[in-house]
Amino acid sequence: MHLNRIVAILVVIEMVHAIEVVHAQTATRSSRSGAQLFKIYCTKCHSLDRSRSLGPSLHQSMTSKRFDETQMRHIILAGKNTMPPFGRRLTAKELDKLIEYMKTL
């Protein structure tokens, strides 16, 4: 009986630790700025200096009216041509931060 209690306590401790780890990861992820998100998700394929990369340059992609916000959201969420969709990778808040950052480019 004593051993069962010890096992139960250890299981609870592990569960609490797992919850704390997930909470810390979520807090870190939600605190990412638009610039950080851009660097993580976009710069592997898109440049900022008008040079061609795997995908088109995103230099002034929104400020030049090349894309409006609705179009950019759709492209990011659903993908386009060879660009994969990011709808499952980004939270709504992250997408908002990314779009706001892209408006400054």
VENQUI-V340607 format. One record per residue. N is the residue number from 1. RES is the residue in one small letter. SS is DSSP state (h for helix, s for strand, l for the rest). Layout:
n = [N & N]
res = [RES & RES]
ss = [SS & SS]
This chain:
n = [1 & 2 & 3 & 4 & 5 & 6 & 7 & 8 & 9 & 10 & 11 & 12 & 13 & 14 & 15 & 16 & 17 & 18 & 19 & 20 & 21 & 22 & 23 & 24 & 25 & 26 & 27 & 28 & 29 & 30 & 31 & 32 & 33 & 34 & 35 & 36 & 37 & 38 & 39 & 40 & 41 & 42 & 43 & 44 & 45 & 46 & 47 & 48 & 49 & 50 & 51 & 52 & 53 & 54 & 55 & 56 & 57 & 58 & 59 & 60 & 61 & 62 & 63 & 64 & 65 & 66 & 67 & 68 & 69 & 70 & 71 & 72 & 73 & 74 & 75 & 76 & 77 & 78 & 79 & 80 & 81 & 82 & 83 & 84 & 85 & 86 & 87 & 88 & 89 & 90 & 91 & 92 & 93 & 94 & 95 & 96 & 97 & 98 & 99 & 100 & 101 & 102 & 103 & 104 & 105]
res = [m & h & l & n & r & i & v & a & i & l & v & v & i & e & m & v & h & a & i & e & v & v & h & a & q & t & a & t & r & s & s & r & s & g & a & q & l & f & k & i & y & c & t & k & c & h & s & l & d & r & s & r & s & l & g & p & s & l & h & q & s & m & t & s & k & r & f & d & e & t & q & m & r & h & i & i & l & a & g & k & n & t & m & p & p & f & g & r & r & l & t & a & k & e & l & d & k & l & i & e & y & m & k & t & l]
ss = [l & h & h & h & h & h & h & h & h & h & h & h & h & h & h & h & h & h & h & h & h & h & h & h & h & h & h & h & h & h & l & l & l & h & h & h & h & h & h & h & h & l & l & l & l & l & l & l & l & l & l & l & l & l & l & l & l & l & l & l & l & l & l & l & l & l & l & l & h & h & h & h & h & h & h & h & h & h & l & s & l & l & s & l & l & l & l & l & l & l & l & h & h & h & h & h & h & h & h & h & h & h & l & l & l]
